Amino acid sequence: MAEAERYYVTTPIYYVNDAPHIGHAYTTLACDALARFMRLDGRSVHFLTGTDEHGQKVAKSAAAAGMSPKDFTDKVSQNFRELAKAMNFSNDDFIRTTEERHKKSCQELWRRLKERGEVYLGSYAGWYAVRDEAYYGEEELTLAPNGKRIAPSGAEVEWVEEPSYFFKLSQWGDKLLKFYEDNPQFLAPESRRNEIISFVKSGLRDLSVSRTTFNWGVPVPDDPDHVMYVWLDALTNYITAVGFPDDNAPSYRKFWPADLHMVGKDIARFHMVYWPAFLMAAGLEPPRRVFAHGWWTNEGQKMSKSLGNALEPHAMVAKYGLDQVRYFLLREIPFGNDGDFSHRSMVHRMNGDLANDLGNLAQRVLSMINKNCGEQVPQPGAFTDADKKLLSSAHGLLAKVRPLMAEQAFHRTLEAIWQVVGDGNRYVDEQAPWALKKTDPARMATVLYVLAETVRHVAILVQPVMPHSMAKMLDQLAVPDDARTFSALGDGGTLKPGTKLPKPEGVFPRYVDEAA
Ligand code: MSP
């Protein structure tokens, strides 16, 4: 048998200075939906997430908590593992940058850069924002009313002066531009493309890649007074996890270059400029694609610690339900754009798309079958044009959504599936199977069969976004576990007339506001 096509998808690794909020859950959710989709589509998937534990920002948070960086990171990293569990993320690995495998990998990458003359010793004097773990040029800064200098991200900067190794980023501008041109799928979405290209065209300065004023990091090989710059350390996690420094390891050969690094727009530059430059400079292949998604606000406001309005994933899940939150985040806004969370829009999706549209379709069909077809998958007769039309739109869905998922258009994928849900609901109304019970029971059975097949297709395709709820729906159709992949779509896994069905139960309850 031919080897399954592979798919390697990564989330950013999260800083452990903070409790996870919905922004963190969002990036990983997008990767989870992709990983699940690709697995169901027969691909061999490696889905990576983890925590970014070195650097000044984490060291400061540890000190503020009165803990050693080691104890602090052990504790906070756990919150991100728990988040993954609570959100039903299906990551295959969870990497921590404090692991031994990662230290080896970073040091080897450094050696290769050094050997190739890409790194030299100098000294840095300039501005640094601990919050972003980023260097800024004077011209990028603005002056706050309190006299402090502020980076474009809003982070305060401080003056830093220390011996430092530099990476010759200035030499990589033209090569990066050529790489973007030769690989048009690399920068995504399109809106980020121009931004990144004009940043590179404006000229790149050499990048300081080591620090000496603290030691919470990976020591620079042969010069232990320096620790590696936390972004060089952090980005390297993507190759560590598949076996680097052994770039002959089967897992490295299989999975590198990654198919997709998913990131937020705030860290686009690190992934779209620095990372491919580091890799090319070390003689390694850059990833195939980086997608920088937008940011969520809460009821129109930026989420922040000081405002105390960060949306907490566990609380949202407790209030609205896990799959409801997962659906909302991927359906509400065109993926790539910024989005605003509001209670109103959340309830609107829950009661509209989920309870009224999909939930109602499944519930109507299953309870009619339960009452009128002896609790069994009905035996269809000959199909009419209307039957064939609905079945063929259900059968055609996979071909429609595959290219949409390949470009991370989750909202369009769900929209296309809900189109069929809408067709299904209209078909029920037109065919009025309840009225056929007395006049033409054989026709009723055909109509209910067509509908059950439609629900089966929708449920299989929605699994990546709402795994629990769709498992329940497929249970109610008595679809065996091994017939829930995309190979069971179309005629691959048609429902078998006569199969006994369990008693149907609603999958998507309506949300009723307490105040209402
Ligand atoms: N540690 C770095 C990443 C290193 S990757 C080699 C980092 N960590 S982070 O914890 O600050 O952020 C991780 C991700 O969360 C980013 O992709 C960021 O965009 C995302 N989000 C943080 N707040 C967000 C929103 N309000 N909305 C959407 N995503 C947001 O950066």
Residues whose N, C-alpha, C, O or C-beta is under 5 A from the ligand:
A	BS01	MSP	P12 I13 Y14 Y15 G23 H24 Y26 T27 D52 A234 L235 V263 G264 K265 D266 I267 G294 W295 W296
